Amino acid sequence: MRYLHLTGSAVDPLLDDVSRLYARGCLDAVGAATDEGEHVVAHVSPGGSWRFPDCLDDGCLEAAPALSLAEAVTHLAALHVDVALPQMFCRPGMTTYRGLLDLLEVPYVGNRPEVMALGADKPRASAVVAAAGVAVPDSQVVRPGDPLLLALPVVVKPADADNSLGVTLVRDAAAYDDAVRSAAEHSERVLVETYVELGREVRCGVVDLGDGLVCLPLEEYAVDTATKPVRDHADKLARDDEGGLGLVAKDAAHAWIVDPSDPVTTPVQAAALLAYEALGCRHHGLFDFRVDPAGTPYFLEASLYCSFAPTSVVVVMAEAAGIPLAELLRASVARATAQEAL
């Protein structure tokens, strides 16, 4: 089995770093766990050039020849890969580059480009999930200068950005315009949602292991009505003094696995299954919920990728359910290759 790790970003240096961070973790973990196979890397640099490096550190990337798209397609065809693991987090990476794999008839693990596009568009995803019967906050889509039609407080966020960039909780109408302008720096459209009082904030992963959908144990995030009412970019990613990128919400102070017997589990998992089916997911999906004081889960957004790194949320949840990373990967690859053969 020859695995292709499709990494990088043609449009965003930050998401290029995020992709490399997760892909390195995946290679370190699954390279040993799948020693019967071979792992090759394709990296797309900001600007669009392709490289096929031996590893993903700076030296390996610099040593690998830069190829045009046409040259990369020829090289990909010559590799004769059996399955690809898309590990790109920018919009083109989630859509256009997965579409290229479809065009080249390379099976890949994860959701189709149209599903990724739907999941990344927060207003559209919320509308689709709401139509399936899942509770969502009241919302409106605005641009700078548009009036607020919802009652305060509201959460203002970019309509299609990740990692909580440009997210603001607005309790005072005087702060609304600045919040919209801040969110508009990251997206052409801005989503304004009614603030769901805490409660709790949790994520639920759903995976398809071949015998039906499996809901994984929930992961809960540290939020507090007084000091941290909503999670922001500082809760997701940070750089160290040397400029290296790190993951913030990966320790017990920021996130933890919820006991499956916790009463919050059943309603959230039921909502996650509805969201998975409504969005048209395959192989895996990850869904964020805000749980109000009465215990009602409100869908916030979908994250429809899994990097298969040990720090990937779906992998962490699967491990908590007794599903090792290698088993999760094998099952996902089996689903991907079987579906491609149909």
LUMVEXMI-836205 format. One record per residue (C-alpha): y, z, x; residue number from 1; chain. Coordinates in steps of 0.05 Angstrom, whole numbers, always signed. Layout:
REM LUMVEXMI-836205
<r yy="Y" zz="Z" xx="X" num="NUM" chaine="A"/>
...
END
This chain:
REM LUMVEXMI-836205
<r yy="+0" zz="+0" xx="+0" num="1" chaine="A"/>
<r yy="+67" zz="-20" xx="+28" num="2" chaine="A"/>
<r yy="+127" zz="+19" xx="-1" num="3" chaine="A"/>
<r yy="+198" zz="-7" xx="+3" num="4" chaine="A"/>
<r yy="+254" zz="+45" xx="+2" num="5" chaine="A"/>
<r yy="+316" zz="+10" xx="-25" num="6" chaine="A"/>
<r yy="+376" zz="+50" xx="-2" num="7" chaine="A"/>
<r yy="+451" zz="+51" xx="+10" num="8" chaine="A"/>
<r yy="+510" zz="+26" xx="-30" num="9" chaine="A"/>
<r yy="+549" zz="-39" xx="-25" num="10" chaine="A"/>
<r yy="+611" zz="-8" xx="-57" num="11" chaine="A"/>
<r yy="+618" zz="+66" xx="-44" num="12" chaine="A"/>
<r yy="+613" zz="+102" xx="+24" num="13" chaine="A"/>
<r yy="+601" zz="+170" xx="-9" num="14" chaine="A"/>
<r yy="+543" zz="+144" xx="-51" num="15" chaine="A"/>
<r yy="+517" zz="+109" xx="+11" num="16" chaine="A"/>
<r yy="+514" zz="+177" xx="+45" num="17" chaine="A"/>
<r yy="+481" zz="+208" xx="-17" num="18" chaine="A"/>
<r yy="+429" zz="+153" xx="-19" num="19" chaine="A"/>
<r yy="+413" zz="+161" xx="+55" num="20" chaine="A"/>
<r yy="+409" zz="+237" xx="+47" num="21" chaine="A"/>
<r yy="+357" zz="+234" xx="-8" num="22" chaine="A"/>
<r yy="+320" zz="+175" xx="+21" num="23" chaine="A"/>
<r yy="+311" zz="+210" xx="+88" num="24" chaine="A"/>
<r yy="+282" zz="+270" xx="+51" num="25" chaine="A"/>
<r yy="+236" zz="+224" xx="+13" num="26" chaine="A"/>
<r yy="+212" zz="+188" xx="+76" num="27" chaine="A"/>
<r yy="+199" zz="+254" xx="+112" num="28" chaine="A"/>
<r yy="+159" zz="+280" xx="+53" num="29" chaine="A"/>
<r yy="+121" zz="+221" xx="+25" num="30" chaine="A"/>
<r yy="+110" zz="+187" xx="+91" num="31" chaine="A"/>
<r yy="+62" zz="+243" xx="+109" num="32" chaine="A"/>
<r yy="+36" zz="+252" xx="+38" num="33" chaine="A"/>
<r yy="+17" zz="+179" xx="+31" num="34" chaine="A"/>
<r yy="-11" zz="+166" xx="+100" num="35" chaine="A"/>
<r yy="-56" zz="+111" xx="+72" num="36" chaine="A"/>
<r yy="+6" zz="+67" xx="+63" num="37" chaine="A"/>
<r yy="+65" zz="+39" xx="+101" num="38" chaine="A"/>
<r yy="+138" zz="+54" xx="+87" num="39" chaine="A"/>
<r yy="+193" zz="+5" xx="+102" num="40" chaine="A"/>
<r yy="+268" zz="+13" xx="+91" num="41" chaine="A"/>
<r yy="+320" zz="-35" xx="+64" num="42" chaine="A"/>
<r yy="+392" zz="-10" xx="+70" num="43" chaine="A"/>
<r yy="+453" zz="-41" xx="+38" num="44" chaine="A"/>
<r yy="+517" zz="-22" xx="+73" num="45" chaine="A"/>
<r yy="+586" zz="-16" xx="+41" num="46" chaine="A"/>
<r yy="+611" zz="-87" xx="+42" num="47" chaine="A"/>
<r yy="+543" zz="-115" xx="+23" num="48" chaine="A"/>
<r yy="+506" zz="-129" xx="+88" num="49" chaine="A"/>
<r yy="+432" zz="-114" xx="+90" num="50" chaine="A"/>
<r yy="+392" zz="-80" xx="+146" num="51" chaine="A"/>
<r yy="+319" zz="-64" xx="+153" num="52" chaine="A"/>
<r yy="+321" zz="-4" xx="+201" num="53" chaine="A"/>
<r yy="+264" zz="+38" xx="+228" num="54" chaine="A"/>
<r yy="+298" zz="+100" xx="+200" num="55" chaine="A"/>
<r yy="+363" zz="+120" xx="+165" num="56" chaine="A"/>
<r yy="+402" zz="+156" xx="+218" num="57" chaine="A"/>
<r yy="+465" zz="+124" xx="+246" num="58" chaine="A"/>
<r yy="+432" zz="+99" xx="+310" num="59" chaine="A"/>
<r yy="+376" zz="+64" xx="+273" num="60" chaine="A"/>
<r yy="+425" zz="+31" xx="+226" num="61" chaine="A"/>
<r yy="+469" zz="+6" xx="+282" num="62" chaine="A"/>
<r yy="+410" zz="-22" xx="+320" num="63" chaine="A"/>
<r yy="+384" zz="-62" xx="+260" num="64" chaine="A"/>
<r yy="+413" zz="-132" xx="+252" num="65" chaine="A"/>
<r yy="+460" zz="-142" xx="+194" num="66" chaine="A"/>
<r yy="+435" zz="-196" xx="+146" num="67" chaine="A"/>
<r yy="+468" zz="-234" xx="+89" num="68" chaine="A"/>
<r yy="+439" zz="-230" xx="+20" num="69" chaine="A"/>
<r yy="+404" zz="-297" xx="+29" num="70" chaine="A"/>
<r yy="+374" zz="-275" xx="+95" num="71" chaine="A"/>
<r yy="+353" zz="-208" xx="+64" num="72" chaine="A"/>
<r yy="+318" zz="-242" xx="+6" num="73" chaine="A"/>
<r yy="+278" zz="-284" xx="+55" num="74" chaine="A"/>
<r yy="+261" zz="-222" xx="+95" num="75" chaine="A"/>
<r yy="+241" zz="-183" xx="+33" num="76" chaine="A"/>
<r yy="+194" zz="-239" xx="+11" num="77" chaine="A"/>
<r yy="+161" zz="-239" xx="+79" num="78" chaine="A"/>
<r yy="+149" zz="-164" xx="+76" num="79" chaine="A"/>
<r yy="+100" zz="-172" xx="+17" num="80" chaine="A"/>
<r yy="+115" zz="-101" xx="-8" num="81" chaine="A"/>
<r yy="+70" zz="-73" xx="-63" num="82" chaine="A"/>
<r yy="+121" zz="-27" xx="-96" num="83" chaine="A"/>
<r yy="+194" zz="-7" xx="-87" num="84" chaine="A"/>
<r yy="+228" zz="+60" xx="-94" num="85" chaine="A"/>
<r yy="+301" zz="+46" xx="-113" num="86" chaine="A"/>
<r yy="+343" zz="+102" xx="-82" num="87" chaine="A"/>
<r yy="+413" zz="+75" xx="-95" num="88" chaine="A"/>
<r yy="+462" zz="+115" xx="-138" num="89" chaine="A"/>
<r yy="+522" zz="+68" xx="-146" num="90" chaine="A"/>
<r yy="+528" zz="+25" xx="-208" num="91" chaine="A"/>
<r yy="+507" zz="-40" xx="-173" num="92" chaine="A"/>
<r yy="+450" zz="-3" xx="-140" num="93" chaine="A"/>
<r yy="+425" zz="+22" xx="-207" num="94" chaine="A"/>
<r yy="+432" zz="-46" xx="-240" num="95" chaine="A"/>
<r yy="+442" zz="-109" xx="-198" num="96" chaine="A"/>
<r yy="+396" zz="-89" xx="-141" num="97" chaine="A"/>
<r yy="+341" zz="-68" xx="-189" num="98" chaine="A"/>
<r yy="+351" zz="-135" xx="-223" num="99" chaine="A"/>
<r yy="+340" zz="-168" xx="-156" num="100" chaine="A"/>
<r yy="+273" zz="-133" xx="-150" num="101" chaine="A"/>
<r yy="+256" zz="-159" xx="-219" num="102" chaine="A"/>
<r yy="+276" zz="-230" xx="-197" num="103" chaine="A"/>
<r yy="+232" zz="-224" xx="-135" num="104" chaine="A"/>
<r yy="+175" zz="-196" xx="-177" num="105" chaine="A"/>
<r yy="+172" zz="-132" xx="-136" num="106" chaine="A"/>
<r yy="+145" zz="-75" xx="-179" num="107" chaine="A"/>
<r yy="+189" zz="-13" xx="-174" num="108" chaine="A"/>
<r yy="+187" zz="+58" xx="-198" num="109" chaine="A"/>
<r yy="+240" zz="+79" xx="-248" num="110" chaine="A"/>
<r yy="+281" zz="+52" xx="-304" num="111" chaine="A"/>
<r yy="+302" zz="-20" xx="-317" num="112" chaine="A"/>
<r yy="+373" zz="-43" xx="-301" num="113" chaine="A"/>
<r yy="+395" zz="-45" xx="-373" num="114" chaine="A"/>
<r yy="+370" zz="+26" xx="-384" num="115" chaine="A"/>
<r yy="+405" zz="+50" xx="-321" num="116" chaine="A"/>
<r yy="+470" zz="+18" xx="-345" num="117" chaine="A"/>
<r yy="+463" zz="+51" xx="-413" num="118" chaine="A"/>
<r yy="+449" zz="+119" xx="-384" num="119" chaine="A"/>
<r yy="+508" zz="+115" xx="-336" num="120" chaine="A"/>
<r yy="+556" zz="+99" xx="-392" num="121" chaine="A"/>
<r yy="+567" zz="+169" xx="-421" num="122" chaine="A"/>
<r yy="+599" zz="+149" xx="-487" num="123" chaine="A"/>
<r yy="+546" zz="+96" xx="-502" num="124" chaine="A"/>
<r yy="+489" zz="+142" xx="-481" num="125" chaine="A"/>
<r yy="+515" zz="+198" xx="-525" num="126" chaine="A"/>
<r yy="+521" zz="+151" xx="-585" num="127" chaine="A"/>
<r yy="+450" zz="+126" xx="-576" num="128" chaine="A"/>
<r yy="+422" zz="+196" xx="-568" num="129" chaine="A"/>
<r yy="+462" zz="+222" xx="-627" num="130" chaine="A"/>
<r yy="+433" zz="+167" xx="-671" num="131" chaine="A"/>
<r yy="+364" zz="+193" xx="-653" num="132" chaine="A"/>
<r yy="+381" zz="+261" xx="-681" num="133" chaine="A"/>
<r yy="+404" zz="+300" xx="-620" num="134" chaine="A"/>
<r yy="+467" zz="+342" xx="-624" num="135" chaine="A"/>
<r yy="+526" zz="+316" xx="-582" num="136" chaine="A"/>
<r yy="+597" zz="+342" xx="-575" num="137" chaine="A"/>
<r yy="+651" zz="+308" xx="-616" num="138" chaine="A"/>
<r yy="+686" zz="+258" xx="-572" num="139" chaine="A"/>
<r yy="+736" zz="+203" xx="-563" num="140" chaine="A"/>
<r yy="+746" zz="+150" xx="-509" num="141" chaine="A"/>
<r yy="+817" zz="+144" xx="-482" num="142" chaine="A"/>
<r yy="+860" zz="+115" xx="-427" num="143" chaine="A"/>
<r yy="+923" zz="+146" xx="-397" num="144" chaine="A"/>
<r yy="+976" zz="+152" xx="-451" num="145" chaine="A"/>
<r yy="+928" zz="+155" xx="-510" num="146" chaine="A"/>
<r yy="+937" zz="+216" xx="-556" num="147" chaine="A"/>
<r yy="+887" zz="+272" xx="-562" num="148" chaine="A"/>
<r yy="+853" zz="+271" xx="-630" num="149" chaine="A"/>
<r yy="+806" zz="+330" xx="-620" num="150" chaine="A"/>
<r yy="+820" zz="+404" xx="-626" num="151" chaine="A"/>
<r yy="+827" zz="+442" xx="-561" num="152" chaine="A"/>
<r yy="+792" zz="+461" xx="-517" num="153" chaine="A"/>
<r yy="+764" zz="+396" xx="-492" num="154" chaine="A"/>
<r yy="+728" zz="+371" xx="-429" num="155" chaine="A"/>
<r yy="+759" zz="+309" xx="-398" num="156" chaine="A"/>
<r yy="+715" zz="+266" xx="-353" num="157" chaine="A"/>
<r yy="+707" zz="+194" xx="-328" num="158" chaine="A"/>
<r yy="+664" zz="+154" xx="-375" num="159" chaine="A"/>
<r yy="+617" zz="+129" xx="-321" num="160" chaine="A"/>
<r yy="+624" zz="+169" xx="-257" num="161" chaine="A"/>
<r yy="+572" zz="+216" xx="-227" num="162" chaine="A"/>
<r yy="+573" zz="+282" xx="-189" num="163" chaine="A"/>
<r yy="+626" zz="+313" xx="-236" num="164" chaine="A"/>
<r yy="+683" zz="+274" xx="-204" num="165" chaine="A"/>
<r yy="+748" zz="+281" xx="-244" num="166" chaine="A"/>
<r yy="+722" zz="+333" xx="-294" num="167" chaine="A"/>
<r yy="+773" zz="+380" xx="-324" num="168" chaine="A"/>
<r yy="+769" zz="+433" xx="-378" num="169" chaine="A"/>
<r yy="+834" zz="+430" xx="-419" num="170" chaine="A"/>
<r yy="+854" zz="+490" xx="-460" num="171" chaine="A"/>
<r yy="+929" zz="+476" xx="-462" num="172" chaine="A"/>
<r yy="+956" zz="+411" xx="-491" num="173" chaine="A"/>
<r yy="+1007" zz="+407" xx="-435" num="174" chaine="A"/>
<r yy="+950" zz="+396" xx="-385" num="175" chaine="A"/>
<r yy="+918" zz="+339" xx="-424" num="176" chaine="A"/>
<r yy="+956" zz="+279" xx="-395" num="177" chaine="A"/>
<r yy="+945" zz="+301" xx="-323" num="178" chaine="A"/>
<r yy="+870" zz="+312" xx="-337" num="179" chaine="A"/>
<r yy="+864" zz="+241" xx="-365" num="180" chaine="A"/>
<r yy="+901" zz="+211" xx="-306" num="181" chaine="A"/>
<r yy="+855" zz="+249" xx="-258" num="182" chaine="A"/>
<r yy="+793" zz="+224" xx="-293" num="183" chaine="A"/>
<r yy="+821" zz="+153" xx="-295" num="184" chaine="A"/>
<r yy="+821" zz="+152" xx="-219" num="185" chaine="A"/>
<r yy="+745" zz="+147" xx="-223" num="186" chaine="A"/>
<r yy="+735" zz="+102" xx="-285" num="187" chaine="A"/>
<r yy="+773" zz="+52" xx="-328" num="188" chaine="A"/>
<r yy="+755" zz="+94" xx="-389" num="189" chaine="A"/>
<r yy="+759" zz="+169" xx="-400" num="190" chaine="A"/>
<r yy="+713" zz="+209" xx="-444" num="191" chaine="A"/>
<r yy="+742" zz="+270" xx="-480" num="192" chaine="A"/>
<r yy="+692" zz="+318" xx="-511" num="193" chaine="A"/>
<r yy="+698" zz="+380" xx="-552" num="194" chaine="A"/>
<r yy="+683" zz="+439" xx="-507" num="195" chaine="A"/>
<r yy="+616" zz="+472" xx="-524" num="196" chaine="A"/>
<r yy="+623" zz="+546" xx="-515" num="197" chaine="A"/>
<r yy="+572" zz="+581" xx="-470" num="198" chaine="A"/>
<r yy="+514" zz="+591" xx="-479" num="199" chaine="A"/>
<r yy="+479" zz="+562" xx="-420" num="200" chaine="A"/>
<r yy="+475" zz="+497" xx="-383" num="201" chaine="A"/>
<r yy="+406" zz="+467" xx="-368" num="202" chaine="A"/>
<r yy="+372" zz="+403" xx="-348" num="203" chaine="A"/>
<r yy="+305" zz="+377" xx="-372" num="204" chaine="A"/>
<r yy="+262" zz="+326" xx="-337" num="205" chaine="A"/>
<r yy="+212" zz="+281" xx="-373" num="206" chaine="A"/>
<r yy="+158" zz="+243" xx="-335" num="207" chaine="A"/>
<r yy="+104" zz="+194" xx="-354" num="208" chaine="A"/>
<r yy="+40" zz="+208" xx="-315" num="209" chaine="A"/>
<r yy="-2" zz="+158" xx="-354" num="210" chaine="A"/>
<r yy="-29" zz="+205" xx="-407" num="211" chaine="A"/>
<r yy="+34" zz="+212" xx="-449" num="212" chaine="A"/>
<r yy="+102" zz="+241" xx="-435" num="213" chaine="A"/>
<r yy="+107" zz="+309" xx="-400" num="214" chaine="A"/>
<r yy="+168" zz="+354" xx="-406" num="215" chaine="A"/>
<r yy="+180" zz="+393" xx="-342" num="216" chaine="A"/>
<r yy="+206" zz="+464" xx="-336" num="217" chaine="A"/>
<r yy="+281" zz="+469" xx="-346" num="218" chaine="A"/>
<r yy="+330" zz="+480" xx="-289" num="219" chaine="A"/>
<r yy="+389" zz="+524" xx="-306" num="220" chaine="A"/>
<r yy="+457" zz="+522" xx="-272" num="221" chaine="A"/>
<r yy="+505" zz="+579" xx="-256" num="222" chaine="A"/>
<r yy="+562" zz="+576" xx="-306" num="223" chaine="A"/>
<r yy="+606" zz="+632" xx="-332" num="224" chaine="A"/>
<r yy="+657" zz="+634" xx="-388" num="225" chaine="A"/>
<r yy="+708" zz="+668" xx="-344" num="226" chaine="A"/>
<r yy="+699" zz="+640" xx="-274" num="227" chaine="A"/>
<r yy="+659" zz="+575" xx="-281" num="228" chaine="A"/>
<r yy="+662" zz="+548" xx="-353" num="229" chaine="A"/>
<r yy="+644" zz="+477" xx="-330" num="230" chaine="A"/>
<r yy="+612" zz="+450" xx="-267" num="231" chaine="A"/>
<r yy="+655" zz="+407" xx="-223" num="232" chaine="A"/>
<r yy="+647" zz="+364" xx="-161" num="233" chaine="A"/>
<r yy="+648" zz="+425" xx="-115" num="234" chaine="A"/>
<r yy="+583" zz="+447" xx="-149" num="235" chaine="A"/>
<r yy="+547" zz="+383" xx="-130" num="236" chaine="A"/>
<r yy="+564" zz="+358" xx="-60" num="237" chaine="A"/>
<r yy="+600" zz="+385" xx="+1" num="238" chaine="A"/>
<r yy="+610" zz="+366" xx="+74" num="239" chaine="A"/>
<r yy="+600" zz="+413" xx="+132" num="240" chaine="A"/>
<r yy="+649" zz="+421" xx="+191" num="241" chaine="A"/>
<r yy="+617" zz="+361" xx="+226" num="242" chaine="A"/>
<r yy="+625" zz="+317" xx="+165" num="243" chaine="A"/>
<r yy="+552" zz="+319" xx="+145" num="244" chaine="A"/>
<r yy="+537" zz="+314" xx="+70" num="245" chaine="A"/>
<r yy="+500" zz="+370" xx="+37" num="246" chaine="A"/>
<r yy="+474" zz="+388" xx="-32" num="247" chaine="A"/>
<r yy="+507" zz="+450" xx="-63" num="248" chaine="A"/>
<r yy="+466" zz="+465" xx="-125" num="249" chaine="A"/>
<r yy="+400" zz="+475" xx="-88" num="250" chaine="A"/>
<r yy="+398" zz="+550" xx="-78" num="251" chaine="A"/>
<r yy="+383" zz="+608" xx="-124" num="252" chaine="A"/>
<r yy="+457" zz="+625" xx="-131" num="253" chaine="A"/>
<r yy="+472" zz="+558" xx="-163" num="254" chaine="A"/>
<r yy="+408" zz="+536" xx="-198" num="255" chaine="A"/>
<r yy="+339" zz="+563" xx="-217" num="256" chaine="A"/>
<r yy="+277" zz="+544" xx="-256" num="257" chaine="A"/>
<r yy="+275" zz="+574" xx="-326" num="258" chaine="A"/>
<r yy="+212" zz="+612" xx="-347" num="259" chaine="A"/>
<r yy="+175" zz="+565" xx="-394" num="260" chaine="A"/>
<r yy="+168" zz="+622" xx="-444" num="261" chaine="A"/>
<r yy="+244" zz="+627" xx="-450" num="262" chaine="A"/>
<r yy="+265" zz="+611" xx="-522" num="263" chaine="A"/>
<r yy="+313" zz="+558" xx="-497" num="264" chaine="A"/>
<r yy="+256" zz="+514" xx="-471" num="265" chaine="A"/>
<r yy="+227" zz="+488" xx="-537" num="266" chaine="A"/>
<r yy="+291" zz="+461" xx="-569" num="267" chaine="A"/>
<r yy="+316" zz="+431" xx="-504" num="268" chaine="A"/>
<r yy="+250" zz="+396" xx="-489" num="269" chaine="A"/>
<r yy="+247" zz="+369" xx="-560" num="270" chaine="A"/>
<r yy="+318" zz="+340" xx="-551" num="271" chaine="A"/>
<r yy="+300" zz="+312" xx="-483" num="272" chaine="A"/>
<r yy="+240" zz="+274" xx="-512" num="273" chaine="A"/>
<r yy="+284" zz="+244" xx="-565" num="274" chaine="A"/>
<r yy="+335" zz="+224" xx="-513" num="275" chaine="A"/>
<r yy="+281" zz="+193" xx="-468" num="276" chaine="A"/>
<r yy="+254" zz="+150" xx="-524" num="277" chaine="A"/>
<r yy="+323" zz="+132" xx="-552" num="278" chaine="A"/>
<r yy="+349" zz="+107" xx="-485" num="279" chaine="A"/>
<r yy="+286" zz="+66" xx="-472" num="280" chaine="A"/>
<r yy="+265" zz="+103" xx="-409" num="281" chaine="A"/>
<r yy="+203" zz="+92" xx="-368" num="282" chaine="A"/>
<r yy="+169" zz="+133" xx="-314" num="283" chaine="A"/>
<r yy="+222" zz="+189" xx="-312" num="284" chaine="A"/>
<r yy="+287" zz="+214" xx="-341" num="285" chaine="A"/>
<r yy="+332" zz="+274" xx="-331" num="286" chaine="A"/>
<r yy="+378" zz="+301" xx="-385" num="287" chaine="A"/>
<r yy="+435" zz="+352" xx="-384" num="288" chaine="A"/>
<r yy="+447" zz="+399" xx="-442" num="289" chaine="A"/>
<r yy="+499" zz="+451" xx="-459" num="290" chaine="A"/>
<r yy="+468" zz="+506" xx="-502" num="291" chaine="A"/>
<r yy="+517" zz="+542" xx="-548" num="292" chaine="A"/>
<r yy="+513" zz="+616" xx="-564" num="293" chaine="A"/>
<r yy="+471" zz="+601" xx="-626" num="294" chaine="A"/>
<r yy="+418" zz="+565" xx="-583" num="295" chaine="A"/>
<r yy="+434" zz="+493" xx="-603" num="296" chaine="A"/>
<r yy="+427" zz="+444" xx="-545" num="297" chaine="A"/>
<r yy="+482" zz="+392" xx="-540" num="298" chaine="A"/>
<r yy="+467" zz="+329" xx="-500" num="299" chaine="A"/>
<r yy="+518" zz="+319" xx="-444" num="300" chaine="A"/>
<r yy="+491" zz="+262" xx="-401" num="301" chaine="A"/>
<r yy="+430" zz="+227" xx="-373" num="302" chaine="A"/>
<r yy="+410" zz="+219" xx="-300" num="303" chaine="A"/>
<r yy="+356" zz="+166" xx="-301" num="304" chaine="A"/>
<r yy="+335" zz="+165" xx="-228" num="305" chaine="A"/>
<r yy="+289" zz="+203" xx="-182" num="306" chaine="A"/>
<r yy="+293" zz="+195" xx="-107" num="307" chaine="A"/>
<r yy="+225" zz="+229" xx="-93" num="308" chaine="A"/>
<r yy="+257" zz="+274" xx="-42" num="309" chaine="A"/>
<r yy="+236" zz="+347" xx="-44" num="310" chaine="A"/>
<r yy="+307" zz="+365" xx="-66" num="311" chaine="A"/>
<r yy="+308" zz="+315" xx="-123" num="312" chaine="A"/>
<r yy="+314" zz="+353" xx="-189" num="313" chaine="A"/>
<r yy="+255" zz="+318" xx="-222" num="314" chaine="A"/>
<r yy="+211" zz="+334" xx="-161" num="315" chaine="A"/>
<r yy="+233" zz="+407" xx="-161" num="316" chaine="A"/>
<r yy="+216" zz="+413" xx="-235" num="317" chaine="A"/>
<r yy="+150" zz="+378" xx="-225" num="318" chaine="A"/>
<r yy="+131" zz="+425" xx="-169" num="319" chaine="A"/>
<r yy="+146" zz="+483" xx="-215" num="320" chaine="A"/>
<r yy="+98" zz="+453" xx="-265" num="321" chaine="A"/>
<r yy="+43" zz="+448" xx="-213" num="322" chaine="A"/>
<r yy="+52" zz="+374" xx="-200" num="323" chaine="A"/>
<r yy="+60" zz="+362" xx="-125" num="324" chaine="A"/>
<r yy="+107" zz="+308" xx="-101" num="325" chaine="A"/>
<r yy="+50" zz="+264" xx="-76" num="326" chaine="A"/>
<r yy="+16" zz="+267" xx="-144" num="327" chaine="A"/>
<r yy="+81" zz="+251" xx="-180" num="328" chaine="A"/>
<r yy="+92" zz="+191" xx="-135" num="329" chaine="A"/>
<r yy="+21" zz="+165" xx="-142" num="330" chaine="A"/>
<r yy="+25" zz="+170" xx="-218" num="331" chaine="A"/>
<r yy="+93" zz="+136" xx="-220" num="332" chaine="A"/>
<r yy="+70" zz="+80" xx="-173" num="333" chaine="A"/>
<r yy="+8" zz="+70" xx="-215" num="334" chaine="A"/>
<r yy="+50" zz="+62" xx="-278" num="335" chaine="A"/>
<r yy="+98" zz="+14" xx="-243" num="336" chaine="A"/>
<r yy="+45" zz="-31" xx="-215" num="337" chaine="A"/>
<r yy="+4" zz="-31" xx="-278" num="338" chaine="A"/>
<r yy="+64" zz="-50" xx="-321" num="339" chaine="A"/>
<r yy="+82" zz="-106" xx="-273" num="340" chaine="A"/>
<r yy="+12" zz="-134" xx="-280" num="341" chaine="A"/>
<r yy="+17" zz="-138" xx="-356" num="342" chaine="A"/>
END
